[in-house]
Amino acid sequence: MPAAELVHQIGFVLCHFLQISVISVLIADVVAGRGLPNVFRRALLDRLPAEFCLIRRGTER
């Protein structure tokens, strides 16, 4: 396997591993009752009505 392709494969796997890690941390925060971090909460509130997501405004951590 050429070195460039190996580096590409490693980068691809690392990217997906990091995405899965971030998603699992967010799920753990929600399950633990700590809610979403400010950045994600604000992004959701900007795009969706609060009633849809059951996110109360002013409850950021």
Biopython code that builds the backbone (N, CA, C, O; Angstrom):
import numpy as np
from Bio.PDB.StructureBuilder import StructureBuilder

atoms = [
    (1, "MET", "N", (0.855, -1.172, 0.000)),
    (1, "MET", "CA", (0.000, 0.000, 0.000)),
    (1, "MET", "C", (0.907, 1.243, 0.000)),
    (1, "MET", "O", (1.817, 1.345, 0.823)),
    (2, "PRO", "N", (0.664, 2.171, -0.907)),
    (2, "PRO", "CA", (1.475, 3.397, -0.941)),
    (2, "PRO", "C", (1.307, 4.219, 0.338)),
    (2, "PRO", "O", (0.262, 4.177, 0.987)),
    (3, "ALA", "N", (2.338, 4.953, 0.679)),
    (3, "ALA", "CA", (2.326, 5.738, 1.921)),
    (3, "ALA", "C", (1.215, 6.779, 1.923)),
    (3, "ALA", "O", (0.593, 7.007, 2.960)),
    (4, "ALA", "N", (0.955, 7.410, 0.789)),
    (4, "ALA", "CA", (-0.091, 8.445, 0.722)),
    (4, "ALA", "C", (-1.464, 7.849, 1.012)),
    (4, "ALA", "O", (-2.276, 8.459, 1.708)),
    (5, "GLU", "N", (-1.718, 6.669, 0.483)),
    (5, "GLU", "CA", (-3.008, 6.032, 0.730)),
    (5, "GLU", "C", (-3.133, 5.601, 2.191)),
    (5, "GLU", "O", (-4.211, 5.698, 2.777)),
    (6, "LEU", "N", (-2.044, 5.130, 2.773)),
    (6, "LEU", "CA", (-2.052, 4.746, 4.180)),
    (6, "LEU", "C", (-2.355, 5.950, 5.074)),
    (6, "LEU", "O", (-3.139, 5.846, 6.017)),
    (7, "VAL", "N", (-1.736, 7.081, 4.777)),
    (7, "VAL", "CA", (-1.997, 8.301, 5.549)),
    (7, "VAL", "C", (-3.453, 8.719, 5.388)),
    (7, "VAL", "O", (-4.092, 9.139, 6.353)),
    (8, "HIS", "N", (-3.981, 8.603, 4.164)),
    (8, "HIS", "CA", (-5.385, 8.945, 3.923)),
    (8, "HIS", "C", (-6.313, 8.037, 4.728)),
    (8, "HIS", "O", (-7.276, 8.511, 5.331)),
    (9, "GLN", "N", (-6.030, 6.745, 4.739)),
    (9, "GLN", "CA", (-6.856, 5.787, 5.486)),
    (9, "GLN", "C", (-6.817, 6.082, 6.987)),
    (9, "GLN", "O", (-7.849, 6.049, 7.656)),
    (10, "ILE", "N", (-5.635, 6.367, 7.506)),
    (10, "ILE", "CA", (-5.498, 6.672, 8.937)),
    (10, "ILE", "C", (-6.265, 7.946, 9.278)),
    (10, "ILE", "O", (-6.939, 8.003, 10.306)),
    (11, "GLY", "N", (-6.169, 8.964, 8.431)),
    (11, "GLY", "CA", (-6.913, 10.202, 8.657)),
    (11, "GLY", "C", (-8.406, 9.979, 8.637)),
    (11, "GLY", "O", (-9.131, 10.557, 9.447)),
    (12, "PHE", "N", (-8.879, 9.145, 7.721)),
    (12, "PHE", "CA", (-10.301, 8.831, 7.617)),
    (12, "PHE", "C", (-10.802, 8.151, 8.886)),
    (12, "PHE", "O", (-11.842, 8.523, 9.430)),
    (13, "VAL", "N", (-10.058, 7.157, 9.352)),
    (13, "VAL", "CA", (-10.441, 6.426, 10.569)),
    (13, "VAL", "C", (-10.399, 7.349, 11.785)),
    (13, "VAL", "O", (-11.303, 7.313, 12.620)),
    (14, "LEU", "N", (-9.374, 8.164, 11.889)),
    (14, "LEU", "CA", (-9.244, 9.085, 13.015)),
    (14, "LEU", "C", (-10.384, 10.098, 13.043)),
    (14, "LEU", "O", (-10.917, 10.407, 14.109)),
    (15, "CYS", "N", (-10.754, 10.609, 11.886)),
    (15, "CYS", "CA", (-11.856, 11.573, 11.801)),
    (15, "CYS", "C", (-13.153, 10.951, 12.311)),
    (15, "CYS", "O", (-13.864, 11.569, 13.103)),
    (16, "HIS", "N", (-13.463, 9.744, 11.868)),
    (16, "HIS", "CA", (-14.697, 9.090, 12.310)),
    (16, "HIS", "C", (-14.639, 8.718, 13.787)),
    (16, "HIS", "O", (-15.652, 8.797, 14.483)),
    (17, "PHE", "N", (-13.485, 8.320, 14.267)),
    (17, "PHE", "CA", (-13.334, 8.016, 15.687)),
    (17, "PHE", "C", (-13.620, 9.255, 16.530)),
    (17, "PHE", "O", (-14.311, 9.166, 17.545)),
    (18, "LEU", "N", (-13.095, 10.405, 16.120)),
    (18, "LEU", "CA", (-13.325, 11.643, 16.866)),
    (18, "LEU", "C", (-14.787, 12.062, 16.812)),
    (18, "LEU", "O", (-15.325, 12.550, 17.806)),
    (19, "GLN", "N", (-15.438, 11.880, 15.670)),
    (19, "GLN", "CA", (-16.857, 12.212, 15.565)),
    (19, "GLN", "C", (-17.685, 11.344, 16.500)),
    (19, "GLN", "O", (-18.583, 11.843, 17.177)),
    (20, "ILE", "N", (-17.394, 10.060, 16.541)),
    (20, "ILE", "CA", (-18.120, 9.151, 17.430)),
    (20, "ILE", "C", (-17.865, 9.526, 18.886)),
    (20, "ILE", "O", (-18.781, 9.463, 19.706)),
    (21, "SER", "N", (-16.645, 9.912, 19.218)),
    (21, "SER", "CA", (-16.325, 10.314, 20.589)),
    (21, "SER", "C", (-17.114, 11.546, 21.004)),
    (21, "SER", "O", (-17.654, 11.598, 22.109)),
    (22, "VAL", "N", (-17.184, 12.533, 20.126)),
    (22, "VAL", "CA", (-17.927, 13.760, 20.437)),
    (22, "VAL", "C", (-19.402, 13.454, 20.627)),
    (22, "VAL", "O", (-20.022, 13.959, 21.562)),
    (23, "ILE", "N", (-19.969, 12.638, 19.759)),
    (23, "ILE", "CA", (-21.386, 12.295, 19.871)),
    (23, "ILE", "C", (-21.647, 11.536, 21.165)),
    (23, "ILE", "O", (-22.655, 11.788, 21.825)),
    (24, "SER", "N", (-20.773, 10.619, 21.543)),
    (24, "SER", "CA", (-20.999, 9.854, 22.770)),
    (24, "SER", "C", (-20.880, 10.740, 24.008)),
    (24, "SER", "O", (-21.593, 10.520, 24.987)),
    (25, "VAL", "N", (-19.995, 11.735, 23.984)),
    (25, "VAL", "CA", (-19.899, 12.665, 25.117)),
    (25, "VAL", "C", (-21.169, 13.491, 25.225)),
    (25, "VAL", "O", (-21.664, 13.708, 26.331)),
    (26, "LEU", "N", (-21.707, 13.957, 24.108)),
    (26, "LEU", "CA", (-22.958, 14.725, 24.137)),
    (26, "LEU", "C", (-24.108, 13.877, 24.662)),
    (26, "LEU", "O", (-24.917, 14.353, 25.459)),
    (27, "ILE", "N", (-24.185, 12.627, 24.222)),
    (27, "ILE", "CA", (-25.241, 11.731, 24.703)),
    (27, "ILE", "C", (-25.085, 11.501, 26.203)),
    (27, "ILE", "O", (-26.080, 11.494, 26.928)),
    (28, "ALA", "N", (-23.863, 11.315, 26.678)),
    (28, "ALA", "CA", (-23.633, 11.106, 28.110)),
    (28, "ALA", "C", (-24.050, 12.332, 28.915)),
    (28, "ALA", "O", (-24.621, 12.188, 29.996)),
    (29, "ASP", "N", (-23.779, 13.536, 28.411)),
    (29, "ASP", "CA", (-24.202, 14.754, 29.103)),
    (29, "ASP", "C", (-25.716, 14.842, 29.193)),
    (29, "ASP", "O", (-26.259, 15.207, 30.236)),
    (30, "VAL", "N", (-26.398, 14.510, 28.106)),
    (30, "VAL", "CA", (-27.863, 14.573, 28.103)),
    (30, "VAL", "C", (-28.436, 13.536, 29.055)),
    (30, "VAL", "O", (-29.351, 13.844, 29.819)),
    (31, "VAL", "N", (-27.916, 12.310, 29.026)),
    (31, "VAL", "CA", (-28.415, 11.237, 29.892)),
    (31, "VAL", "C", (-28.145, 11.560, 31.357)),
    (31, "VAL", "O", (-28.968, 11.249, 32.219)),
    (32, "ALA", "N", (-26.997, 12.182, 31.650)),
    (32, "ALA", "CA", (-26.654, 12.519, 33.034)),
    (32, "ALA", "C", (-27.453, 13.707, 33.551)),
    (32, "ALA", "O", (-27.348, 14.061, 34.725)),
    (33, "GLY", "N", (-28.241, 14.318, 32.695)),
    (33, "GLY", "CA", (-29.073, 15.428, 33.138)),
    (33, "GLY", "C", (-28.367, 16.763, 33.147)),
    (33, "GLY", "O", (-28.898, 17.742, 33.673)),
    (34, "ARG", "N", (-27.181, 16.819, 32.574)),
    (34, "ARG", "CA", (-26.453, 18.083, 32.546)),
    (34, "ARG", "C", (-26.846, 18.936, 31.359)),
    (34, "ARG", "O", (-26.442, 20.095, 31.268)),
    (35, "GLY", "N", (-27.622, 18.382, 30.455)),
    (35, "GLY", "CA", (-28.051, 19.136, 29.292)),
    (35, "GLY", "C", (-26.944, 19.263, 28.254)),
    (35, "GLY", "O", (-25.889, 18.637, 28.354)),
    (36, "LEU", "N", (-27.217, 20.079, 27.274)),
    (36, "LEU", "CA", (-26.255, 20.280, 26.196)),
    (36, "LEU", "C", (-25.333, 21.438, 26.518)),
    (36, "LEU", "O", (-25.747, 22.387, 27.185)),
    (37, "PRO", "N", (-24.107, 21.384, 26.063)),
    (37, "PRO", "CA", (-23.223, 22.542, 26.214)),
    (37, "PRO", "C", (-23.796, 23.755, 25.489)),
    (37, "PRO", "O", (-24.600, 23.608, 24.568)),
    (38, "ASN", "N", (-23.392, 24.930, 25.893)),
    (38, "ASN", "CA", (-23.939, 26.173, 25.357)),
    (38, "ASN", "C", (-23.931, 26.240, 23.840)),
    (38, "ASN", "O", (-24.927, 26.635, 23.233)),
    (39, "VAL", "N", (-22.835, 25.864, 23.228)),
    (39, "VAL", "CA", (-22.713, 26.006, 21.777)),
    (39, "VAL", "C", (-23.771, 25.179, 21.065)),
    (39, "VAL", "O", (-24.424, 25.669, 20.143)),
    (40, "PHE", "N", (-23.946, 23.928, 21.484)),
    (40, "PHE", "CA", (-24.915, 23.063, 20.828)),
    (40, "PHE", "C", (-26.334, 23.498, 21.159)),
    (40, "PHE", "O", (-27.207, 23.474, 20.292)),
    (41, "ARG", "N", (-26.573, 23.894, 22.397)),
    (41, "ARG", "CA", (-27.903, 24.336, 22.801)),
    (41, "ARG", "C", (-28.315, 25.573, 22.006)),
    (41, "ARG", "O", (-29.439, 25.654, 21.511)),
    (42, "ARG", "N", (-27.411, 26.523, 21.889)),
    (42, "ARG", "CA", (-27.742, 27.740, 21.139)),
    (42, "ARG", "C", (-27.953, 27.441, 19.666)),
    (42, "ARG", "O", (-28.825, 28.035, 19.032)),
    (43, "ALA", "N", (-27.169, 26.534, 19.118)),
    (43, "ALA", "CA", (-27.347, 26.165, 17.708)),
    (43, "ALA", "C", (-28.711, 25.523, 17.492)),
    (43, "ALA", "O", (-29.375, 25.800, 16.494)),
    (44, "LEU", "N", (-29.133, 24.667, 18.421)),
    (44, "LEU", "CA", (-30.460, 24.058, 18.302)),
    (44, "LEU", "C", (-31.559, 25.094, 18.455)),
    (44, "LEU", "O", (-32.527, 25.084, 17.694)),
    (45, "LEU", "N", (-31.425, 25.982, 19.421)),
    (45, "LEU", "CA", (-32.456, 26.991, 19.643)),
    (45, "LEU", "C", (-32.556, 27.960, 18.471)),
    (45, "LEU", "O", (-33.639, 28.471, 18.184)),
    (46, "ASP", "N", (-31.454, 28.214, 17.799)),
    (46, "ASP", "CA", (-31.494, 29.100, 16.636)),
    (46, "ASP", "C", (-32.218, 28.464, 15.465)),
    (46, "ASP", "O", (-32.820, 29.169, 14.655)),
    (47, "ARG", "N", (-32.170, 27.151, 15.364)),
    (47, "ARG", "CA", (-32.722, 26.472, 14.198)),
    (47, "ARG", "C", (-34.105, 25.870, 14.425)),
    (47, "ARG", "O", (-34.870, 25.698, 13.475)),
    (48, "LEU", "N", (-34.426, 25.553, 15.656)),
    (48, "LEU", "CA", (-35.690, 24.876, 15.938)),
    (48, "LEU", "C", (-36.440, 25.593, 17.054)),
    (48, "LEU", "O", (-35.822, 26.232, 17.906)),
    (49, "PRO", "N", (-37.768, 25.491, 17.054)),
    (49, "PRO", "CA", (-38.514, 26.057, 18.187)),
    (49, "PRO", "C", (-38.180, 25.299, 19.475)),
    (49, "PRO", "O", (-37.968, 24.087, 19.448)),
    (50, "ALA", "N", (-38.135, 26.004, 20.583)),
    (50, "ALA", "CA", (-37.763, 25.387, 21.856)),
    (50, "ALA", "C", (-38.732, 24.269, 22.243)),
    (50, "ALA", "O", (-38.320, 23.275, 22.842)),
    (51, "GLU", "N", (-40.005, 24.421, 21.907)),
    (51, "GLU", "CA", (-40.992, 23.395, 22.271)),
    (51, "GLU", "C", (-40.712, 22.085, 21.540)),
    (51, "GLU", "O", (-40.977, 21.003, 22.063)),
    (52, "PHE", "N", (-40.175, 22.194, 20.331)),
    (52, "PHE", "CA", (-39.891, 20.999, 19.540)),
    (52, "PHE", "C", (-38.804, 20.155, 20.191)),
    (52, "PHE", "O", (-38.894, 18.927, 20.208)),
    (53, "CYS", "N", (-37.785, 20.803, 20.721)),
    (53, "CYS", "CA", (-36.638, 20.089, 21.290)),
    (53, "CYS", "C", (-36.768, 19.869, 22.789)),
    (53, "CYS", "O", (-35.945, 19.175, 23.385)),
    (54, "LEU", "N", (-37.782, 20.444, 23.399)),
    (54, "LEU", "CA", (-37.949, 20.412, 24.852)),
    (54, "LEU", "C", (-36.735, 21.013, 25.552)),
    (54, "LEU", "O", (-36.289, 20.514, 26.585)),
    (55, "ILE", "N", (-36.215, 22.080, 24.983)),
    (55, "ILE", "CA", (-35.077, 22.783, 25.566)),
    (55, "ILE", "C", (-35.588, 24.097, 26.126)),
    (55, "ILE", "O", (-36.113, 24.934, 25.392)),
    (56, "ARG", "N", (-35.432, 24.273, 27.422)),
    (56, "ARG", "CA", (-35.864, 25.518, 28.045)),
    (56, "ARG", "C", (-34.792, 26.572, 27.842)),
    (56, "ARG", "O", (-33.603, 26.310, 28.025)),
    (57, "ARG", "N", (-35.220, 27.752, 27.467)),
    (57, "ARG", "CA", (-34.264, 28.845, 27.302)),
    (57, "ARG", "C", (-33.753, 29.267, 28.670)),
    (57, "ARG", "O", (-34.490, 29.240, 29.655)),
    (58, "GLY", "N", (-32.489, 29.657, 28.720)),
    (58, "GLY", "CA", (-31.901, 30.110, 29.975)),
    (58, "GLY", "C", (-31.402, 28.988, 30.864)),
    (58, "GLY", "O", (-31.061, 29.227, 32.022)),
    (59, "THR", "N", (-31.353, 27.764, 30.344)),
    (59, "THR", "CA", (-30.890, 26.638, 31.170)),
    (59, "THR", "C", (-29.515, 26.160, 30.735)),
    (59, "THR", "O", (-29.143, 25.018, 31.007)),
    (60, "GLU", "N", (-28.754, 27.019, 30.060)),
    (60, "GLU", "CA", (-27.420, 26.611, 29.636)),
    (60, "GLU", "C", (-26.536, 26.389, 30.848)),
    (60, "GLU", "O", (-26.723, 27.002, 31.899)),
    (61, "ARG", "N", (-25.586, 25.515, 30.681)),
    (61, "ARG", "CA", (-24.639, 25.317, 31.770)),
    (61, "ARG", "C", (-23.402, 26.114, 31.512)),
    (61, "ARG", "O", (-22.471, 26.086, 32.316)),
]
sb = StructureBuilder()
sb.init_structure("model")
sb.init_model(0)
sb.init_chain("A")
sb.init_seg("    ")
for serial, (resi, resn, name, xyz) in enumerate(atoms, 1):
    if name == "N":
        sb.init_residue(resn, " ", resi, " ")
    sb.init_atom(name, np.array(xyz, "f"), 0.0, 1.0, " ", f" {name:<3s}", serial, name[0])
structure = sb.get_structure()
